[in-house]
Amino acid sequence: MSVNMKKKISFLGALASVAMLSAPAANAYLIFFGEDLNNSGAVPLASTPNSTTASNNFLANLIGVGTETFESQATGASAPLPLTFPGAGTATLTGGSGVVSAVTPGTTNGVGRYSIPSASSSKFWEVDAGVSGDFDIDFSETIAALGFFGIDIGDFGGQLQLSLSNGDLLTVNNTIGSGASTDGSVLFYGIIAQNPSELFTSVSFLTSTGEGDVFAFDNFTIGTLEQVDPDPGNPVPVSSTLALMGLGLLGLGANRRNRRQSRAA
């Protein structure tokens, strides 16, 4: 076993142990979210600073991960759809009525959906929101990290949830629009597991219809436990549970020091 892998296992093991010292709480994924609002179905956003920053921060915590851009997929392809994540394994997208759609780079499909980055790419995964559009991704490896871009999500009131194979249900807090008020908006959402119970082998994308919404997805990125950097150079979001874990460690250390001092006296 490599030294780096031992560090990762030790890191997650320590978090799992310290979790028992803290009060019960929801799972403590590192969550990365950024959203850039638009109100045009015909003109894509020229830049996406918020979602791009969220994506960059997500990737800064990972090493050698793979991204499915859909650029090599056949236009019109539907599920089951094989996905490729160079360096991180493969997956199969199943279920739902979605298709691989394409536009000319720098344009939309006329109703707010396009590829990311818009100026240099053309293809994306497009689904009708609601039960008929819900889809699953089954991974060839156990996954610790997942991130993706969402385009035109919520302009007609729809919302997105992720149901993980470990039993966790996560809600993407996109802006909820109405009547195409946020047409063509872009978001990035990413998660990184922080303890062994948060690893997963599949994810279901659950969508609500709102007023009849349609969603687009692009640039799915995944990472295994071995690809999570245990000591990233950039700061990452810290969840309340991890903060409690830190306090638990401090309290445990202080208690042990007090005991040693009492014995010495």
N, C-alpha and C positions, 0 to 999 in steps of 0.2 A: 504494500500500500504506500502511495507517495506521501511525502511529508505534508504537502498542501492538502491532500485529502484528509489526513489525520487531523489537521488544524480545523477543517470544516466540520468534521464529525464531532470533534471536541467542542467547537463553538456551539453547534446545535444542541449537543448533550448538556452543556452548561446552562443554556437557556431553558431547556426542558426541566432541569433540576431546580433552577432558581424559581421557575414558575410556581412550584409548590409552596414557596414562601410568600407569594403574593395573594391578594384577594382574587376570587374567581373573576374572570373577565373574558370578553370575546377574543378570538384568536388575533394575533398581533402581526399580521402581514405588514411589510413595508408597502405602502400604497403610493403610487405616483400618478398624479392627475393634472392635466392642463387642458384648457378649452379656449378656443378662439372663435368668437361669434361672427357670423355673417348674416346677411339678410337678402342674399341674391341667389336665385336658382340658376342664373345664367353665367355668372362670373365667379370663378373660384377665388379663394383667398390667395393673394400674392405672397403672403408670408404667414406663418403660424407660430409666433414666438412662444406662446404659452404651452402649446402641446409639444412643440419641438424641445423646449427646455425640459419638460417632464420626461420625454423620451430619452434625452441625453443623460439625465440624472439616473434613470432606470438602467441604461446601458453601462453607466460608469460603475455600477455595482456588480457587473458580470464580466466574464472572460470568455472570448471565443464562441459566443452564442450564434445561433442561426436565425435567419429571417425569411419568411415566405412572403414574397412581394406580389405574387400572382402574374408577374410579367411573362413567365414561361408557360402559364396555363392557357389552354385553348379557350378563346372567347365563346361563351355560351355553354361551357362545361358546367355540369351540375353534380350533386352528390350521388354516389360516394366519390369524393375527390381526394386523391393522394396529395399530401403536402410535404414539402421538403424543407428542412431546417439545417443547412450545412453546418457541420460540427456539433449538432445537438440532436440528431436523429430524424425520424420521420413521424408522420401522423396521418390519420384518415379523417376527413370531414364527412359526416353523415347526417341525414335527416334534413327536413326543411325543403322549401321550394326555391332556394337561392340559386344564383348562376354567377359565373364569372362574366363581368361586364367590362366594356372598354370604351374609352373616349380618346379623342385626339389630345395629346399632352397640352396642358394649358387651357383646357376647356372643361365644361361640365356636360352632363347628359341632358341639360336643359331644365332639370328640376332639382339641382343642387348636389348631385353626386358625382364624384371624380376620384382620381387616384392621388396618392401622396408619395413624393412631392409632385404637385400638379404639373409643374413646368417640364418635367423630364420623365414622367411615367404615365401609363394609360389604363392599367387594369386593376380591378378590385372585386371583392365579393359583395353581391347585392342581394338583400332579402326583404320580403314583405314582413312588416312587424306583425306579431301575433303568433299563435300556436303553429300555424302553417309554415311560418318562417324560422321557427326555432331550430337550431342545429347543434350538433355535438362534434367535438374534436377528441379523438382517442390517440394518445401518444405511444410511441414505441418504447419510451423510457419513462421512468418516474421523474416528474417535473417539479422544480422548485421556483421557477420564474416564468411569468407570462405577461406579455405586453402587446398592445395593438393600437392602431388608429381607427377611430370611428368618424364617419363623414355623414352629415345631414341627419344626425340622430336627434330626435325629439322635436323637430320643427312642427310636427302635427301632434304633439303631446305624448309621444311614445317614450318609454324608458327601457333600460337594459339591465339585466341581472346575470351574474355568472354563478352557476351551480357546479361546484367542484366534486370530484369523486370521493373526497374525504368527508363530504357531508356539509361543507360550508357554503353559504349563500351570500354573495357580495353584490351590492347595488352600486352601479355607476351613477354618480350624481351629476348627470348632464343637465344643462338648462332645459327646462320644459317649456317649449314654445306652443304656439297656437296659430293655425291658419297660415303656416309657412313663415312665421315670424323670424325663425332662426335658420332659414334655408341655407344650405351650403356650409354650415359651421363644422369645425374640425375639433376633435378631442383625442387625447392619448390617455390610456389607462393601463397601468402596469402593477403587478404584485410580485413580491419576493417572499418566499416562506422564511419564517424566523424560528421554527422549531419542527421536529420530525412529524408532528401530527398535521402539519400544513402542506406536506408534500402531496402530490396528486398525479393521477394517470390519465384523467380525462376532464373535460370541461363542457358544460352545456350552456349555450347562449340563449337566454330566455328574454323574449321581447314582448312589450305591451303595445297594443295597436294605437292607443290614443285616438286620434281622429282619422286613422287610416295611414299610419306612418310607413315609410320605407327606409331601411338602414343600409349603409355601405361600410365595409371593413377593409383595411389594408395593412400590410406590413406586420403580420403576426410574428412575434419573436418569442422563443422559448429558451429556457436554460435548465440544465440539470443541477443537482446539488454541487457537483464538482466544478460547475462553471460560476458559482456564486463566489465573489471575491470576499473573503472574511475580513479584509482590511482595506476597503476602498479609499482612494485618495480624496474623494469628494464627500461632503456631508450628505447624509441621507435622512429622510423623514424618520422620526422616532415616535412610535406609538405609545399610548398611555400604559399599555401592559408592559412594554419594555422599560418604561420609566419606573414602574412599580418593581420590576425585576431588579433594576439597578439599586433602588432603595433597599430592597431585601438583602442584596449582597453587602451593602454598606452596614446595615443593621447586624447582619451575621458576623461581619468582620469585627465590628465594635464590641459585640457580645463576647467573642472569643478573646479579644485583647483584655477586656475587663476580667474575664475568668483567670487568665494567665497572671495578671497583676495581683489579683486577690490571693492566688496560691503563693506567689512570690513573697507577699507580705506575711 
